[in-house]
Amino acid sequence: MIKVRCPICDRPMEGESTADRLHFPFCSKRCQTIDLGRWLGERYRVVPEGEGTPPGEHAEESDVP
């Protein structure tokens, strides 16, 4: 039995396995599309090692997914 929440809308999802959820880890096609749009819009980024935020500086809230 799995009990997880959709990473986009935070809707709870339950089932016997991830195979029960067609759009896992999302609750719906809508949430899956929103996530894809965020990736394509470059709101999510993988920062190469050594290119993180310099010590003492914090990333702006708009930079955090």
JORA-V729194 format. One record per residue. N is the residue number from 1. D_LAST is the distance of its C-alpha to the last C-alpha in Angstrom with 2 decimals. Layout:
BEGIN
n/d_last
N/D_LAST
N/D_LAST
END
This chain:
BEGIN
n/d_last
1/28.57
2/24.79
3/22.83
4/19.06
5/16.44
6/14.39
7/10.67
8/10.20
9/13.18
10/14.21
11/17.67
12/19.93
13/21.46
14/24.67
15/26.95
16/29.28
17/27.00
18/23.93
19/26.51
20/27.03
21/23.62
22/23.74
23/20.01
24/18.95
25/16.33
26/15.70
27/18.31
28/19.20
29/19.26
30/17.42
31/14.27
32/14.72
33/15.08
34/12.00
35/9.95
36/12.33
37/11.93
38/8.26
39/9.61
40/12.67
41/11.25
42/9.68
43/6.13
44/5.76
45/8.64
46/11.26
47/13.02
48/16.76
49/18.66
50/20.09
51/17.74
52/15.36
53/15.31
54/19.02
55/20.41
56/20.58
57/17.70
58/14.34
59/11.14
60/10.70
61/8.53
62/7.53
63/6.41
64/3.83
65/0.00
END
